[in-house]
Amino acid sequence: MSIVVYTYDWLPEFPRGFVRDLRVRWVLEELGRPYEVATVPLSPKSDAHRVMQPFGQVPVIRDGELTLFETGAILLHLAEDTLLLPSNRRAEVTQWLIAALNSVEMVSGAWMSMMLAARISEAFGPPSTPEAVEFARRNMHARLGALERRMRDRDWIAGAFSVADIMMVDVLRIPRAEAQLNDHPALADYVARATARPAFCKAMADHMAHWQAADATREAASA
Ligand SMILES: N[C@@H](CCC(=O)N[C@@H](CS)C(=O)NCC(=O)O)C(=O)O
């Protein structure tokens, strides 16, 4: 039975390409597993959505009888018993997948939300909070520096390419898009290497096509 990946029915331009259904699509492409995409309304959030994802977020997957949210749990579930989570490297790969979420994304996410707050306040007032953004940025770079040192002498984070690389690289894509990897060349190369993979390219093309189709549906509805 094919897996169903839930994402939003539509989103404005700026988060497209970074919505976390991308990491789920990427794993499925790496594994060559077919999947369907279903949508939940962005606004207002529906009760049916909150039953599947208590925080009203995406992605969610349905795999047979199982409904699962949290991309960490989804990636581990999908990678189980595959080359993306081999039993002889299971502990190490899991360690790095969790490091992506809990040590890197935790600080890059905090920095990102301050950046967004500062950008919004620049546009609409009250005054922005540059010191707070700078504090979060330094915090993130301390973590990125440690990761940079590890990636200087290896291609992938935990031995051969694994589900931990999918998680880590997807977390690093936002700092890279905001030019935060310019002083971390090993990390920039790592992201470039991973995102050159055919599975990533296919996942990204399908992810963006979804948003283009959503624009067309919206335009047709408002015509
Ligand atoms: N920890 C969650 C985070 C999910 C998340 O932040 N989803 C975003 C899209 S990438 C979302 O739905 N944001 C809208 C909201 O929080 O209302 C995971 O990894 O699945």
The ligand as a MOL file (V3000), in Angstrom:
LIG
                    3D

  0  0  0     0  0            999 V3000
M  V30 BEGIN CTAB
M  V30 COUNTS 20 19 0 0 0
M  V30 BEGIN ATOM
M  V30 1 N 9.0180 19.1400 14.9610 0
M  V30 2 C 8.1320 19.1220 13.8160 0
M  V30 3 C 8.0810 20.4990 13.2290 0
M  V30 4 C 7.0130 20.6100 12.1740 0
M  V30 5 C 6.9270 22.0230 11.6280 0
M  V30 6 O 7.5410 22.9740 12.1540 0
M  V30 7 N 6.1420 22.1690 10.5540 0
M  V30 8 C 5.9430 23.4730 9.9520 0
M  V30 9 C 6.1340 23.3560 8.4470 0
M  V30 10 S 7.7980 22.9330 8.0540 0
M  V30 11 C 4.5260 23.9220 10.1760 0
M  V30 12 O 3.5840 23.1710 9.9840 0
M  V30 13 N 4.3870 25.1990 10.5910 0
M  V30 14 C 3.1140 25.8330 10.7730 0
M  V30 15 C 2.7240 25.9380 12.2180 0
M  V30 16 O 3.5530 25.6560 13.1000 0
M  V30 17 O 1.5720 26.3020 12.4470 0
M  V30 18 C 8.6380 18.0960 12.7840 0
M  V30 19 O 9.8610 17.9340 12.6480 0
M  V30 20 O 7.7930 17.4550 12.1240 0
M  V30 END ATOM
M  V30 BEGIN BOND
M  V30 1 1 1 2
M  V30 2 1 2 3
M  V30 3 1 2 18
M  V30 4 1 3 4
M  V30 5 1 4 5
M  V30 6 2 5 6
M  V30 7 1 5 7
M  V30 8 1 7 8
M  V30 9 1 8 9
M  V30 10 1 8 11
M  V30 11 1 9 10
M  V30 12 2 11 12
M  V30 13 1 11 13
M  V30 14 1 13 14
M  V30 15 1 14 15
M  V30 16 2 15 16
M  V30 17 1 15 17
M  V30 18 2 18 19
M  V30 19 1 18 20
M  V30 END BOND
M  V30 END CTAB
M  END
